[in-house]
Amino acid sequence: MALLVETHGMTPMIATRVAGPEDLPAVLSIHAAHNPGMRGIGPPSPEERSTWDRMMDNAELIVYVGEVEGEPVGTATAMVMPNVTYGCAPTVFIEAVVVVPEYRRRGVASQVLRRILDDAAASGCDKVQLLSHKRHATDGGHALYAQHGFTAESEGFRLYPRAPSRRTDRPLRNAVPL
């Protein structure tokens, strides 16, 4: 069931909801508008559909959609990680906070982040983490996160272990060493 959170103090109205299986084309369109070189315009590929189905089947992974007057214009993904530390309180990781360019700085990302943070608090999470590319220090991304209480207290690292064309649907725990 999609729960809407509406902001009436802004014009136009912004709603945030949890994505459903039918939202894959909209989420792909948001990402394509954000970064046109990542994928072309068109229907989801079989790989995108398979990945989306896995995402929708994972109860610990939530894709959020921000809408302006019913049009999906923003998205973010949150993953809940159970944890045996911190009193067994889970940690939430936020990934891919994206708003289409013409709707940026209108409160869409803030509304989506507020919804994720509210859901994290309601589920007893100990902390919420996100990584943000250093380029977002100058485009407003880091300021947005600071407005929502995030502090830059850690150094993040990335490694891309496989080229995109070599991705598999194999869960990490079932991976076989090369």
HELIX and SHEET records of a PDB file:
HELIX    1   1 PRO A   21  ASP A   23  5                                   3    
HELIX    2   2 LEU A   24  HIS A   34  1                                  11    
HELIX    3   3 PRO A   46  ASP A   57  1                                  12    
HELIX    4   4 TYR A   86  CYS A   88  5                                   3    
HELIX    5   5 PRO A  101  TYR A  103  5                                   3    
HELIX    6   6 VAL A  108  ALA A  122  1                                  15    
HELIX    7   7 LYS A  134  ALA A  137  5                                   4    
HELIX    8   8 GLY A  141  GLN A  147  1                                   7    
HELIX    9   9 PRO A  164  ARG A  166  5                                   3    
HELIX   10  10 LEU A  172  ASN A  174  5                                   3    
SHEET    1   A 6 VAL A   5  THR A   7  0                                        
SHEET    2   A 6 ILE A  14  VAL A  18 -1                                        
SHEET    3   A 6 LEU A  61  VAL A  68 -1                                        
SHEET    4   A 6 GLU A  71  MET A  81 -1                                        
SHEET    5   A 6 THR A  91  VAL A  99 -1                                        
SHEET    6   A 6 LYS A 127  LEU A 130  1                                        
END                                                                             
